Structures are given as structure tokens and as C-alpha cells.
Amino acid sequence: MRLIQILTMGLLLNACKTSNTASLEEADQSTEAVKTTPIDAPETSRQKYAKPHYGFYFLGPGDQTARAVPGEQNPFFNPSRPTLVYFHGWSPGEMSKDEPRSFNKHKRFPSAPDLDLVKLWTDLGWNVGMMDWTQFADTAFESGTNGIIPTKFSYDTVERRVWGHDDQGELVYYLSDGSRHASPEASVADMFANEYVAFMNGVAKSGPEVRFFGHSLGTQMATTVAYRVFKMGTAAAPINPAILPVRISLTDITSSNCPKAWLPSTTSRNRGVSPECLGKNGPGDWVSERLGDAVNFLQNTSQRVAFDAYRCWGLSSTGVLADQEKPLLDRMAFTEMKPNTGVVDLLAKHAFCMWNYLASVALPPPLVDGSAGASAVHLTDIPPANCAELGVDGADKATRAVSASAATERVRQLMNGAVYFVQTKESVGPSNTSYTVTCKTK
């Protein structure tokens, strides 16, 4: 509340000053600009999603939220601070839960740290935003089948909404009572690119880093929304460079296998015939091919967007149930995590990536185990060709890898290089954010 009072007082004083030198109409506009968006108190998912609740929100401690409304002061946004924007993933059953969607994961996953991860970031001086698309991503109320798979269990059903309409020609979402509705937007990614620009282009005139963070299917959202935001600017209406993300962090990148008829090929591609795609080798791109196009574009803009990726579970690393994403990961500063959550506890392994990334902002990046024998070279834009050439990072002169606390320039140095990292087995555990890694050559 103290922050709200200070910001509101400053804006009111500025409005009074303006009225002394400007017209009455200009003063009225200044007064209107001080309207503060109300804070939404925590609600259970069932209550929250009983009405349309998708959109761009900023988050406060204790699971409070405030919608990012263009032209209004958001109580959880300060333009002088760096901004993290979070994109969640597939959310089957989320709207039926009788507890709030929380950034303290300890209640749902007892092995997770008992920590308010939003408060951790805001206490360190960050704004934390979230693109809430749960009502599109919860497939519990779907009916019918997708091939032989019941639609409510079909990942492909919700994945398609990231990129375009459902097969009925609508962009479908649900309320927690199970009622079906349609949005006029072309895709969920288009919707959030528009919402992001509408708010941020008016408030972030200049400022520090904007970082997108996506988890699971949210990695597709973070990458695709960033790509569309970069493409939105025109000569007549340019995008303010201060709102363009300079870094995209991704945990457990997940996309389905096989070509998609709803992603018609834009270039001549030939991935050959994959055994898991027998009977599905029709026209269209793989989702990972489209993601690769977006990553390539973003890495080669004048902004030179940095990508760091972390993988915790074997669902995608095997390539059987999901794409291995190797061409994508090879372009990023990549770390293979080894969570000690039990062999079959796949959901906890998956969640580990998200909470470990968010918690790691409070600690130095992980040390590279055995790096004392590596030759220390100065930090440059040239990625190391092998582990022996891994550069130093930070005043402690220790050779370090990447985490949420790593400098964005460090991520740029290590992406597209010949090395990646693997968390050591001696320092695993979802409550342990202080870990070491070994360096591997790709």
C-alpha cells in the first residue's frame, strides 16, 4: 500500500503542476491518468474462472493480481524496474481446484520450497507479470476425440490455440462451470501480443530489462508472443524499444511430434519420416520448426534476444511422447537438470524446473564443477568452443553457468556455442537452489 500511495501522490502532484500551465482539457487528461487499477484478492481457481479472466496481469505478494489496463496505473508495476513476464502451460483441471493458483508451490508439491516466488522477485526489485490463459489451456471440459485420444486429454487441442483457431474455426475457451465460449482473436499468442503492447507501449518509455519466462507449453507462448511483438511495429506506429524482451528463459520446452495440418509449411522442409508419425506425415510444419523460425529471428534482431533453457523431465528428452527439440536447445544456453523427486513423479520433476528457475534469482549462478582446470578467459560475445575455454563471470573469478540471476550478456555468450551444462547428481533436490553443474561439449 505504501508504494501505491507514493505513486499516486506523485501522479497527483504532476497533474496539479500540469493544470497551471496547460488547458483545462489537458489537466483533465492528466487527472484521469492517475486512476489506479484495483487489486484482485486471491480466489480459488473455481471462483476466479467462473467469469472471463484471461489476459495480462501483474502480480503482488500473497497471490494478489491486478489487470494490466492501458491508461491506468497498475499497483504492481513500476516503469523504473526490470520486468519478468510469466507464461504458464497446459492446465488440465486447473479451473476445478478449490484453492488459489499460487506462486508458493509447497502446498501442491510438498517437496517444493515453502516460498512466495513472486515476493522473492519483487523484493529484489522486479515487476512480475503473468499472461493468464488458463481458460484456453484447461481441456477438462472438452468433448469428443482427437484421433483416438479423448479431447480432454489431448495436448494437441490446446497447443493448436497458441497458433490459431480450433478446428471449428473458433478460439474456444471455458468457464469453470463447463460452459463453452469463443473469443474473436486469431490465436492466444495474438491476443497476448496485443494486450502486452497496449499496456507496455504506453508506460515503459524507457527502462531496464524485460524478460519473458515460459514453462512447458508456455515456452511456445513466450517465444511466439515475443516474435509477434517484434513484428508489430511499423514506421507510422513504432514499438517502443524499451518494451521488447531482451531475454527469454524457458523451462521444459514442450511441443508435440509430427507435422501439423494447421501449420501449413512456409518453406520447403524435409524432416524425413519419423516412426512415431506413421499415418501423420501429412503437409505442414512441426511446431518445433515454427519455434525455430521465431528463435532464429529473435536472436538476429538488433536486440539480439538471449535464450536460456532448462530441462528437468524425460518426456521430451526421449523424443517419444514429445519433440526432443535438439535443434532449438543447441541455439540456447542449455542446462539439463537432475531433480531428486522420485523416478515416477513426473509432475514434480516438471514443476521443479519452474520453481528452481524462479528461486535461483536470489543466488549466484551455479559453479561449473571442476572448472579450476579450465583456462580463465575474459567475457566476450564469442561462445566457448569447448569446456576448457569457458570464460569467467563475475568478480569472484569463478567459472559459472546460467540461472535466473546470470547476466543476460552471459546468456548471449553461451547460447549458440559448443557447450551445455548438466546438474551434478551430488547437489540435487527441488528445495536446493544452490547447485553445481558439469560442462559438456555438444
C-alpha beads as a LAMMPS data file, in Angstrom:
LAMMPS data file: protein, C-alpha beads

442 atoms
441 bonds

1 atom types
1 bond types

-500.0 500.0 xlo xhi
-500.0 500.0 ylo yhi
-500.0 500.0 zlo zhi

Masses

1 110.0

Atoms # bond

1 1 1 0.000 0.000 0.000
2 1 1 2.881 2.371 0.745
3 1 1 4.096 2.003 -2.866
4 1 1 0.587 2.726 -4.195
5 1 1 0.314 5.842 -2.020
6 1 1 3.707 7.151 -3.152
7 1 1 2.996 6.549 -6.840
8 1 1 -0.495 8.030 -6.613
9 1 1 0.774 11.104 -4.711
10 1 1 3.462 11.697 -7.336
11 1 1 0.989 11.449 -10.193
12 1 1 -1.488 13.776 -8.461
13 1 1 1.234 16.383 -7.883
14 1 1 2.217 16.135 -11.524
15 1 1 -1.406 16.613 -12.577
16 1 1 -1.670 19.758 -10.416
17 1 1 1.508 21.161 -11.921
18 1 1 0.185 20.497 -15.434
19 1 1 -3.089 22.305 -14.747
20 1 1 -1.205 25.527 -14.041
21 1 1 0.376 25.627 -17.488
22 1 1 -1.920 23.645 -19.744
23 1 1 -5.504 23.842 -20.850
24 1 1 -8.376 22.505 -18.763
25 1 1 -8.731 19.596 -21.199
26 1 1 -5.059 18.613 -20.715
27 1 1 -5.435 18.835 -16.947
28 1 1 -8.484 16.581 -17.081
29 1 1 -6.483 14.015 -19.075
30 1 1 -3.670 14.157 -16.503
31 1 1 -6.161 13.614 -13.681
32 1 1 -7.674 10.641 -15.485
33 1 1 -4.215 9.095 -15.874
34 1 1 -3.876 8.656 -12.094
35 1 1 -6.679 6.090 -11.956
36 1 1 -5.277 3.013 -10.258
37 1 1 -6.403 -0.474 -11.266
38 1 1 -7.949 -2.278 -8.272
39 1 1 -6.142 -5.234 -6.726
40 1 1 -7.833 -8.621 -7.013
41 1 1 -7.686 -10.556 -3.754
42 1 1 -6.781 -14.253 -4.016
43 1 1 -9.646 -16.500 -5.057
44 1 1 -9.917 -20.216 -5.615
45 1 1 -9.458 -21.241 -9.225
46 1 1 -13.107 -22.316 -9.351
47 1 1 -14.201 -18.831 -8.259
48 1 1 -11.708 -16.899 -10.367
49 1 1 -12.521 -18.663 -13.618
50 1 1 -16.307 -18.594 -13.182
51 1 1 -16.124 -15.447 -15.344
52 1 1 -13.763 -14.474 -18.186
53 1 1 -10.391 -13.968 -16.533
54 1 1 -7.829 -14.382 -19.292
55 1 1 -5.379 -11.584 -20.010
56 1 1 -2.262 -9.746 -18.890
57 1 1 -1.886 -9.314 -15.118
58 1 1 0.760 -8.030 -12.759
59 1 1 1.327 -9.979 -9.561
60 1 1 1.890 -8.991 -5.962
61 1 1 2.762 -10.909 -2.806
62 1 1 0.264 -13.349 -1.371
63 1 1 -1.133 -14.241 -4.813
64 1 1 -2.678 -10.813 -5.397
65 1 1 -3.205 -9.720 -9.007
66 1 1 -4.079 -6.540 -10.902
67 1 1 -5.113 -6.496 -14.563
68 1 1 -2.801 -4.561 -16.895
69 1 1 -5.287 -1.946 -18.133
70 1 1 -3.993 0.522 -20.755
71 1 1 -4.062 4.085 -19.447
72 1 1 -4.326 3.062 -15.788
73 1 1 -1.656 2.929 -13.101
74 1 1 -1.032 -0.691 -12.086
75 1 1 -0.251 -1.039 -8.366
76 1 1 2.254 -3.823 -9.078
77 1 1 4.089 -2.170 -11.976
78 1 1 6.871 0.393 -11.680
79 1 1 8.360 1.528 -15.032
80 1 1 11.770 2.096 -13.461
81 1 1 12.096 -1.597 -12.574
82 1 1 13.017 -4.600 -14.735
83 1 1 10.039 -6.761 -15.688
84 1 1 9.547 -10.533 -15.789
85 1 1 6.501 -11.802 -17.727
86 1 1 5.499 -15.412 -16.990
87 1 1 3.642 -17.725 -19.423
88 1 1 2.138 -20.859 -17.883
89 1 1 1.463 -24.064 -19.782
90 1 1 -1.247 -26.670 -20.310
91 1 1 -3.603 -26.566 -17.303
92 1 1 -5.980 -29.568 -17.348
93 1 1 -8.252 -29.479 -14.290
94 1 1 -6.939 -26.133 -13.004
95 1 1 -10.331 -24.389 -13.096
96 1 1 -11.903 -27.041 -10.850
97 1 1 -9.484 -26.541 -7.951
98 1 1 -10.812 -25.160 -4.682
99 1 1 -7.582 -23.344 -3.870
100 1 1 -5.881 -20.306 -5.409
101 1 1 -3.373 -20.593 -8.206
102 1 1 -0.296 -19.820 -6.168
103 1 1 3.364 -18.992 -6.686
104 1 1 4.106 -20.778 -3.447
105 1 1 4.147 -24.332 -4.807
106 1 1 4.728 -26.015 -1.443
107 1 1 1.058 -26.852 -0.834
108 1 1 0.589 -28.722 -4.125
109 1 1 4.138 -30.121 -4.152
110 1 1 5.437 -30.661 -0.590
111 1 1 8.969 -31.101 -1.955
112 1 1 8.868 -27.556 -3.389
113 1 1 10.353 -24.697 -1.354
114 1 1 7.884 -23.044 1.037
115 1 1 8.471 -19.706 -0.644
116 1 1 6.375 -16.972 -2.266
117 1 1 8.282 -16.797 -5.551
118 1 1 6.591 -13.588 -6.707
119 1 1 7.547 -11.816 -3.468
120 1 1 11.105 -13.080 -3.910
121 1 1 11.375 -11.316 -7.304
122 1 1 9.551 -8.151 -6.273
123 1 1 11.723 -7.840 -3.150
124 1 1 14.730 -7.939 -5.495
125 1 1 13.305 -5.016 -7.453
126 1 1 11.390 -6.687 -10.313
127 1 1 7.889 -6.270 -11.694
128 1 1 6.276 -9.695 -12.208
129 1 1 3.622 -10.070 -14.892
130 1 1 1.650 -13.120 -15.977
131 1 1 -0.215 -13.991 -19.153
132 1 1 -3.155 -15.950 -17.746
133 1 1 -4.681 -18.133 -20.457
134 1 1 -5.978 -20.898 -18.163
135 1 1 -9.458 -20.774 -19.685
136 1 1 -7.975 -21.761 -23.060
137 1 1 -5.409 -24.167 -21.582
138 1 1 -7.712 -26.225 -19.321
139 1 1 -9.055 -29.046 -21.501
140 1 1 -11.037 -30.776 -18.716
141 1 1 -14.354 -29.690 -20.257
142 1 1 -13.523 -30.682 -23.849
143 1 1 -15.644 -33.337 -25.526
144 1 1 -15.047 -35.601 -28.485
145 1 1 -11.799 -37.114 -29.671
146 1 1 -8.638 -36.048 -31.423
147 1 1 -7.745 -39.151 -33.398
148 1 1 -8.216 -41.930 -30.846
149 1 1 -7.369 -39.704 -27.845
150 1 1 -10.233 -38.150 -25.828
151 1 1 -10.045 -34.415 -26.463
152 1 1 -9.877 -33.537 -22.770
153 1 1 -6.581 -35.440 -22.581
154 1 1 -5.256 -34.185 -25.893
155 1 1 -2.316 -31.831 -25.661
156 1 1 -2.656 -31.084 -29.370
157 1 1 -6.055 -29.475 -28.753
158 1 1 -4.706 -26.707 -26.532
159 1 1 -1.375 -26.463 -28.386
160 1 1 -3.291 -25.502 -31.512
161 1 1 -4.836 -22.497 -29.718
162 1 1 -1.408 -20.955 -29.233
163 1 1 -1.107 -20.689 -33.015
164 1 1 -4.661 -20.280 -34.309
165 1 1 -8.309 -21.275 -34.116
166 1 1 -9.712 -24.642 -33.108
167 1 1 -10.828 -26.907 -35.911
168 1 1 -14.349 -25.413 -35.614
169 1 1 -12.944 -22.066 -36.771
170 1 1 -13.280 -20.513 -33.306
171 1 1 -10.849 -19.744 -30.499
172 1 1 -12.569 -21.676 -27.729
173 1 1 -12.340 -21.082 -24.000
174 1 1 -14.304 -22.373 -20.996
175 1 1 -15.601 -21.090 -17.680
176 1 1 -15.266 -23.152 -14.514
177 1 1 -18.921 -24.193 -14.789
178 1 1 -18.024 -26.003 -18.016
179 1 1 -19.753 -23.547 -20.358
180 1 1 -18.119 -23.137 -23.762
181 1 1 -17.371 -19.708 -25.272
182 1 1 -15.439 -18.262 -28.204
183 1 1 -13.038 -15.325 -28.394
184 1 1 -12.793 -13.168 -31.550
185 1 1 -8.966 -13.242 -31.506
186 1 1 -6.976 -15.044 -34.200
187 1 1 -4.921 -17.024 -31.646
188 1 1 -3.961 -16.903 -27.992
189 1 1 -0.479 -15.664 -28.954
190 1 1 -2.005 -12.807 -30.988
191 1 1 -4.260 -11.894 -28.082
192 1 1 -1.401 -11.597 -25.628
193 1 1 0.916 -9.794 -28.024
194 1 1 -1.824 -7.183 -28.447
195 1 1 -2.509 -6.955 -24.689
196 1 1 1.179 -6.653 -23.877
197 1 1 1.812 -3.855 -26.365
198 1 1 -1.400 -1.990 -25.481
199 1 1 -0.295 -1.656 -21.854
200 1 1 3.501 -1.561 -22.025
201 1 1 3.876 0.737 -25.021
202 1 1 2.126 3.458 -23.045
203 1 1 4.020 3.187 -19.761
204 1 1 7.549 1.860 -20.368
205 1 1 9.056 4.850 -22.155
206 1 1 12.495 3.766 -21.073
207 1 1 13.766 1.361 -18.531
208 1 1 15.720 -1.764 -17.693
209 1 1 15.414 -5.344 -18.896
210 1 1 12.185 -7.009 -19.962
211 1 1 12.411 -10.785 -19.715
212 1 1 9.856 -13.376 -20.839
213 1 1 9.716 -16.688 -18.934
214 1 1 7.777 -19.684 -20.241
215 1 1 7.221 -23.113 -18.716
216 1 1 6.155 -26.275 -20.585
217 1 1 3.617 -25.290 -23.264
218 1 1 4.164 -21.743 -22.022
219 1 1 7.571 -21.896 -23.736
220 1 1 5.707 -21.821 -27.055
221 1 1 3.671 -18.880 -25.794
222 1 1 6.675 -16.868 -24.578
223 1 1 8.583 -17.378 -27.830
224 1 1 5.642 -16.807 -30.166
225 1 1 4.311 -13.741 -28.328
226 1 1 7.802 -12.210 -28.360
227 1 1 8.088 -12.867 -32.093
228 1 1 4.718 -11.219 -32.764
229 1 1 5.510 -8.221 -30.562
230 1 1 8.720 -7.606 -32.525
231 1 1 6.734 -7.838 -35.777
232 1 1 4.015 -5.383 -34.690
233 1 1 5.950 -2.148 -35.082
234 1 1 5.513 -0.015 -38.195
235 1 1 7.082 3.220 -39.399
236 1 1 3.862 5.053 -38.523
237 1 1 3.455 3.365 -35.134
238 1 1 6.827 2.056 -33.952
239 1 1 7.150 -0.225 -30.959
240 1 1 8.950 1.400 -28.066
241 1 1 12.294 -0.489 -27.864
242 1 1 12.105 -0.407 -24.055
243 1 1 9.234 -2.931 -24.050
244 1 1 10.935 -5.508 -26.303
245 1 1 12.159 -8.545 -24.362
246 1 1 15.936 -8.849 -24.334
247 1 1 15.877 -12.338 -22.830
248 1 1 13.591 -15.367 -22.984
249 1 1 14.053 -18.074 -20.338
250 1 1 12.379 -21.439 -20.975
251 1 1 11.872 -24.434 -18.677
252 1 1 10.950 -27.858 -20.056
253 1 1 10.327 -26.786 -23.644
254 1 1 7.454 -28.981 -24.816
255 1 1 5.870 -29.402 -28.216
256 1 1 4.143 -32.354 -29.816
257 1 1 5.658 -34.523 -32.505
258 1 1 4.717 -34.715 -36.172
259 1 1 3.625 -32.279 -38.904
260 1 1 0.508 -30.184 -38.275
261 1 1 -2.052 -29.590 -40.995
262 1 1 -2.954 -26.389 -39.123
263 1 1 0.632 -25.130 -39.573
264 1 1 0.976 -25.080 -43.364
265 1 1 4.619 -25.066 -44.415
266 1 1 6.045 -21.651 -45.202
267 1 1 9.309 -23.064 -46.547
268 1 1 10.485 -26.254 -48.181
269 1 1 11.283 -28.603 -45.301
270 1 1 12.050 -32.301 -45.279
271 1 1 12.496 -33.908 -41.872
272 1 1 12.031 -37.348 -43.338
273 1 1 9.638 -39.921 -41.957
274 1 1 9.632 -40.274 -38.173
275 1 1 8.469 -43.676 -36.861
276 1 1 6.186 -42.067 -34.269
277 1 1 4.446 -40.124 -37.036
278 1 1 3.310 -43.039 -39.202
279 1 1 -0.082 -42.097 -40.586
280 1 1 0.509 -38.452 -39.607
281 1 1 3.117 -37.449 -42.163
282 1 1 0.832 -35.034 -43.945
283 1 1 1.521 -31.479 -45.073
284 1 1 2.501 -28.880 -42.536
285 1 1 5.319 -27.895 -40.212
286 1 1 6.301 -29.406 -36.914
287 1 1 5.661 -26.956 -34.068
288 1 1 9.379 -27.028 -33.244
289 1 1 10.149 -25.860 -36.795
290 1 1 7.963 -22.799 -36.303
291 1 1 9.552 -22.193 -32.906
292 1 1 12.953 -22.459 -34.582
293 1 1 11.942 -19.798 -37.099
294 1 1 10.920 -17.471 -34.255
295 1 1 14.096 -18.116 -32.250
296 1 1 16.268 -17.517 -35.307
297 1 1 14.511 -14.210 -35.997
298 1 1 14.710 -13.030 -32.374
299 1 1 18.363 -13.949 -31.984
300 1 1 19.233 -11.973 -35.099
301 1 1 17.345 -8.760 -34.402
302 1 1 19.258 -5.658 -33.335
303 1 1 18.095 -6.577 -29.818
304 1 1 19.834 -9.958 -30.167
305 1 1 17.434 -11.679 -27.782
306 1 1 19.169 -14.059 -25.354
307 1 1 17.717 -17.555 -24.776
308 1 1 18.430 -19.803 -21.787
309 1 1 16.709 -23.177 -21.406
310 1 1 16.472 -25.781 -18.630
311 1 1 15.130 -29.343 -18.867
312 1 1 14.033 -31.446 -15.896
313 1 1 11.985 -34.401 -17.143
314 1 1 12.367 -37.139 -19.718
315 1 1 9.070 -36.635 -21.525
316 1 1 10.671 -34.515 -24.190
317 1 1 14.274 -35.717 -23.848
318 1 1 13.298 -39.205 -25.096
319 1 1 11.507 -37.850 -28.170
320 1 1 8.767 -40.487 -27.861
321 1 1 5.852 -38.518 -26.398
322 1 1 7.124 -35.062 -27.331
323 1 1 9.691 -33.499 -29.632
324 1 1 13.293 -33.662 -28.398
325 1 1 13.790 -30.048 -29.529
326 1 1 17.531 -30.643 -30.055
327 1 1 17.951 -28.054 -32.848
328 1 1 16.286 -25.473 -30.579
329 1 1 18.302 -26.341 -27.486
330 1 1 21.545 -26.212 -29.472
331 1 1 20.889 -22.498 -30.075
332 1 1 20.367 -21.711 -26.395
333 1 1 22.371 -21.623 -23.197
334 1 1 21.085 -25.010 -22.053
335 1 1 21.192 -26.851 -18.700
336 1 1 19.987 -30.404 -18.087
337 1 1 18.618 -30.515 -14.522
338 1 1 18.552 -33.643 -12.338
339 1 1 15.751 -33.184 -9.783
340 1 1 15.670 -35.744 -6.990
341 1 1 11.896 -36.117 -6.940
342 1 1 11.409 -39.840 -7.437
343 1 1 11.650 -41.770 -10.674
344 1 1 7.927 -41.804 -11.487
345 1 1 6.924 -38.422 -10.045
346 1 1 6.829 -36.755 -13.457
347 1 1 4.683 -33.785 -12.445
348 1 1 7.026 -32.871 -9.595
349 1 1 10.024 -33.189 -11.918
350 1 1 8.237 -30.940 -14.379
351 1 1 7.311 -28.368 -11.721
352 1 1 10.880 -28.457 -10.384
353 1 1 12.127 -26.621 -13.454
354 1 1 9.779 -23.701 -12.924
355 1 1 10.317 -23.252 -9.203
356 1 1 14.050 -23.826 -9.393
357 1 1 14.402 -21.168 -12.091
358 1 1 12.344 -18.634 -10.127
359 1 1 14.116 -19.391 -6.833
360 1 1 17.579 -19.192 -8.421
361 1 1 17.287 -15.414 -8.899
362 1 1 18.338 -14.944 -5.265
363 1 1 21.651 -16.844 -5.584
364 1 1 24.728 -16.615 -7.803
365 1 1 24.668 -18.719 -10.968
366 1 1 25.882 -22.313 -10.458
367 1 1 29.578 -23.043 -10.368
368 1 1 30.932 -25.287 -13.105
369 1 1 32.233 -28.306 -11.217
370 1 1 35.896 -28.999 -11.910
371 1 1 36.344 -25.632 -13.571
372 1 1 39.598 -24.920 -11.708
373 1 1 41.436 -26.658 -14.512
374 1 1 39.724 -24.576 -17.187
375 1 1 41.614 -21.662 -18.626
376 1 1 40.105 -18.371 -17.463
377 1 1 39.366 -16.068 -20.367
378 1 1 37.642 -12.700 -20.342
379 1 1 33.938 -12.448 -21.070
380 1 1 33.291 -11.847 -24.764
381 1 1 30.470 -12.321 -27.233
382 1 1 32.318 -15.328 -28.653
383 1 1 30.865 -18.576 -27.263
384 1 1 33.365 -21.114 -25.962
385 1 1 34.274 -23.869 -28.410
386 1 1 34.809 -26.362 -25.603
387 1 1 34.671 -26.608 -21.851
388 1 1 38.317 -25.614 -21.415
389 1 1 37.568 -22.249 -22.983
390 1 1 34.638 -21.421 -20.732
391 1 1 35.024 -17.803 -19.611
392 1 1 34.824 -16.311 -16.144
393 1 1 31.730 -14.477 -14.960
394 1 1 31.683 -12.114 -12.026
395 1 1 34.079 -10.556 -9.572
396 1 1 34.717 -13.858 -7.799
397 1 1 36.569 -15.073 -10.928
398 1 1 34.763 -18.403 -10.687
399 1 1 33.615 -20.085 -13.840
400 1 1 29.831 -20.030 -13.747
401 1 1 26.967 -21.317 -15.868
402 1 1 23.492 -19.759 -16.164
403 1 1 20.426 -19.368 -13.974
404 1 1 17.833 -16.653 -13.407
405 1 1 20.478 -14.499 -11.718
406 1 1 23.013 -14.763 -14.573
407 1 1 23.594 -11.606 -16.554
408 1 1 21.836 -11.522 -19.899
409 1 1 25.154 -10.893 -21.623
410 1 1 26.443 -14.147 -20.108
411 1 1 23.496 -15.965 -21.670
412 1 1 24.319 -14.410 -25.038
413 1 1 27.888 -15.625 -24.726
414 1 1 26.888 -19.225 -24.031
415 1 1 23.968 -19.647 -26.447
416 1 1 24.746 -20.955 -29.920
417 1 1 28.037 -22.261 -28.540
418 1 1 29.505 -25.723 -28.408
419 1 1 28.900 -26.362 -24.697
420 1 1 25.959 -27.106 -22.403
421 1 1 25.627 -27.950 -18.713
422 1 1 24.384 -30.871 -16.632
423 1 1 23.450 -30.516 -12.968
424 1 1 25.661 -32.721 -10.814
425 1 1 23.983 -35.594 -9.000
426 1 1 25.687 -34.624 -5.749
427 1 1 23.618 -31.461 -5.404
428 1 1 20.054 -32.265 -6.400
429 1 1 16.743 -31.618 -4.715
430 1 1 13.859 -29.271 -5.501
431 1 1 14.462 -27.195 -2.368
432 1 1 18.136 -26.779 -3.217
433 1 1 18.706 -23.807 -5.492
434 1 1 22.450 -23.792 -4.832
435 1 1 23.854 -26.439 -7.133
436 1 1 26.826 -27.098 -9.361
437 1 1 26.967 -28.208 -12.987
438 1 1 29.406 -30.016 -15.201
439 1 1 30.317 -28.692 -18.621
440 1 1 29.678 -30.885 -21.660
441 1 1 30.642 -30.361 -25.282
442 1 1 27.770 -30.691 -27.731

Bonds

1 1 1 2
2 1 2 3
3 1 3 4
4 1 4 5
5 1 5 6
6 1 6 7
7 1 7 8
8 1 8 9
9 1 9 10
10 1 10 11
11 1 11 12
12 1 12 13
13 1 13 14
14 1 14 15
15 1 15 16
16 1 16 17
17 1 17 18
18 1 18 19
19 1 19 20
20 1 20 21
21 1 21 22
22 1 22 23
23 1 23 24
24 1 24 25
25 1 25 26
26 1 26 27
27 1 27 28
28 1 28 29
29 1 29 30
30 1 30 31
31 1 31 32
32 1 32 33
33 1 33 34
34 1 34 35
35 1 35 36
36 1 36 37
37 1 37 38
38 1 38 39
39 1 39 40
40 1 40 41
41 1 41 42
42 1 42 43
43 1 43 44
44 1 44 45
45 1 45 46
46 1 46 47
47 1 47 48
48 1 48 49
49 1 49 50
50 1 50 51
51 1 51 52
52 1 52 53
53 1 53 54
54 1 54 55
55 1 55 56
56 1 56 57
57 1 57 58
58 1 58 59
59 1 59 60
60 1 60 61
61 1 61 62
62 1 62 63
63 1 63 64
64 1 64 65
65 1 65 66
66 1 66 67
67 1 67 68
68 1 68 69
69 1 69 70
70 1 70 71
71 1 71 72
72 1 72 73
73 1 73 74
74 1 74 75
75 1 75 76
76 1 76 77
77 1 77 78
78 1 78 79
79 1 79 80
80 1 80 81
81 1 81 82
82 1 82 83
83 1 83 84
84 1 84 85
85 1 85 86
86 1 86 87
87 1 87 88
88 1 88 89
89 1 89 90
90 1 90 91
91 1 91 92
92 1 92 93
93 1 93 94
94 1 94 95
95 1 95 96
96 1 96 97
97 1 97 98
98 1 98 99
99 1 99 100
100 1 100 101
101 1 101 102
102 1 102 103
103 1 103 104
104 1 104 105
105 1 105 106
106 1 106 107
107 1 107 108
108 1 108 109
109 1 109 110
110 1 110 111
111 1 111 112
112 1 112 113
113 1 113 114
114 1 114 115
115 1 115 116
116 1 116 117
117 1 117 118
118 1 118 119
119 1 119 120
120 1 120 121
121 1 121 122
122 1 122 123
123 1 123 124
124 1 124 125
125 1 125 126
126 1 126 127
127 1 127 128
128 1 128 129
129 1 129 130
130 1 130 131
131 1 131 132
132 1 132 133
133 1 133 134
134 1 134 135
135 1 135 136
136 1 136 137
137 1 137 138
138 1 138 139
139 1 139 140
140 1 140 141
141 1 141 142
142 1 142 143
143 1 143 144
144 1 144 145
145 1 145 146
146 1 146 147
147 1 147 148
148 1 148 149
149 1 149 150
150 1 150 151
151 1 151 152
152 1 152 153
153 1 153 154
154 1 154 155
155 1 155 156
156 1 156 157
157 1 157 158
158 1 158 159
159 1 159 160
160 1 160 161
161 1 161 162
162 1 162 163
163 1 163 164
164 1 164 165
165 1 165 166
166 1 166 167
167 1 167 168
168 1 168 169
169 1 169 170
170 1 170 171
171 1 171 172
172 1 172 173
173 1 173 174
174 1 174 175
175 1 175 176
176 1 176 177
177 1 177 178
178 1 178 179
179 1 179 180
180 1 180 181
181 1 181 182
182 1 182 183
183 1 183 184
184 1 184 185
185 1 185 186
186 1 186 187
187 1 187 188
188 1 188 189
189 1 189 190
190 1 190 191
191 1 191 192
192 1 192 193
193 1 193 194
194 1 194 195
195 1 195 196
196 1 196 197
197 1 197 198
198 1 198 199
199 1 199 200
200 1 200 201
201 1 201 202
202 1 202 203
203 1 203 204
204 1 204 205
205 1 205 206
206 1 206 207
207 1 207 208
208 1 208 209
209 1 209 210
210 1 210 211
211 1 211 212
212 1 212 213
213 1 213 214
214 1 214 215
215 1 215 216
216 1 216 217
217 1 217 218
218 1 218 219
219 1 219 220
220 1 220 221
221 1 221 222
222 1 222 223
223 1 223 224
224 1 224 225
225 1 225 226
226 1 226 227
227 1 227 228
228 1 228 229
229 1 229 230
230 1 230 231
231 1 231 232
232 1 232 233
233 1 233 234
234 1 234 235
235 1 235 236
236 1 236 237
237 1 237 238
238 1 238 239
239 1 239 240
240 1 240 241
241 1 241 242
242 1 242 243
243 1 243 244
244 1 244 245
245 1 245 246
246 1 246 247
247 1 247 248
248 1 248 249
249 1 249 250
250 1 250 251
251 1 251 252
252 1 252 253
253 1 253 254
254 1 254 255
255 1 255 256
256 1 256 257
257 1 257 258
258 1 258 259
259 1 259 260
260 1 260 261
261 1 261 262
262 1 262 263
263 1 263 264
264 1 264 265
265 1 265 266
266 1 266 267
267 1 267 268
268 1 268 269
269 1 269 270
270 1 270 271
271 1 271 272
272 1 272 273
273 1 273 274
274 1 274 275
275 1 275 276
276 1 276 277
277 1 277 278
278 1 278 279
279 1 279 280
280 1 280 281
281 1 281 282
282 1 282 283
283 1 283 284
284 1 284 285
285 1 285 286
286 1 286 287
287 1 287 288
288 1 288 289
289 1 289 290
290 1 290 291
291 1 291 292
292 1 292 293
293 1 293 294
294 1 294 295
295 1 295 296
296 1 296 297
297 1 297 298
298 1 298 299
299 1 299 300
300 1 300 301
301 1 301 302
302 1 302 303
303 1 303 304
304 1 304 305
305 1 305 306
306 1 306 307
307 1 307 308
308 1 308 309
309 1 309 310
310 1 310 311
311 1 311 312
312 1 312 313
313 1 313 314
314 1 314 315
315 1 315 316
316 1 316 317
317 1 317 318
318 1 318 319
319 1 319 320
320 1 320 321
321 1 321 322
322 1 322 323
323 1 323 324
324 1 324 325
325 1 325 326
326 1 326 327
327 1 327 328
328 1 328 329
329 1 329 330
330 1 330 331
331 1 331 332
332 1 332 333
333 1 333 334
334 1 334 335
335 1 335 336
336 1 336 337
337 1 337 338
338 1 338 339
339 1 339 340
340 1 340 341
341 1 341 342
342 1 342 343
343 1 343 344
344 1 344 345
345 1 345 346
346 1 346 347
347 1 347 348
348 1 348 349
349 1 349 350
350 1 350 351
351 1 351 352
352 1 352 353
353 1 353 354
354 1 354 355
355 1 355 356
356 1 356 357
357 1 357 358
358 1 358 359
359 1 359 360
360 1 360 361
361 1 361 362
362 1 362 363
363 1 363 364
364 1 364 365
365 1 365 366
366 1 366 367
367 1 367 368
368 1 368 369
369 1 369 370
370 1 370 371
371 1 371 372
372 1 372 373
373 1 373 374
374 1 374 375
375 1 375 376
376 1 376 377
377 1 377 378
378 1 378 379
379 1 379 380
380 1 380 381
381 1 381 382
382 1 382 383
383 1 383 384
384 1 384 385
385 1 385 386
386 1 386 387
387 1 387 388
388 1 388 389
389 1 389 390
390 1 390 391
391 1 391 392
392 1 392 393
393 1 393 394
394 1 394 395
395 1 395 396
396 1 396 397
397 1 397 398
398 1 398 399
399 1 399 400
400 1 400 401
401 1 401 402
402 1 402 403
403 1 403 404
404 1 404 405
405 1 405 406
406 1 406 407
407 1 407 408
408 1 408 409
409 1 409 410
410 1 410 411
411 1 411 412
412 1 412 413
413 1 413 414
414 1 414 415
415 1 415 416
416 1 416 417
417 1 417 418
418 1 418 419
419 1 419 420
420 1 420 421
421 1 421 422
422 1 422 423
423 1 423 424
424 1 424 425
425 1 425 426
426 1 426 427
427 1 427 428
428 1 428 429
429 1 429 430
430 1 430 431
431 1 431 432
432 1 432 433
433 1 433 434
434 1 434 435
435 1 435 436
436 1 436 437
437 1 437 438
438 1 438 439
439 1 439 440
440 1 440 441
441 1 441 442
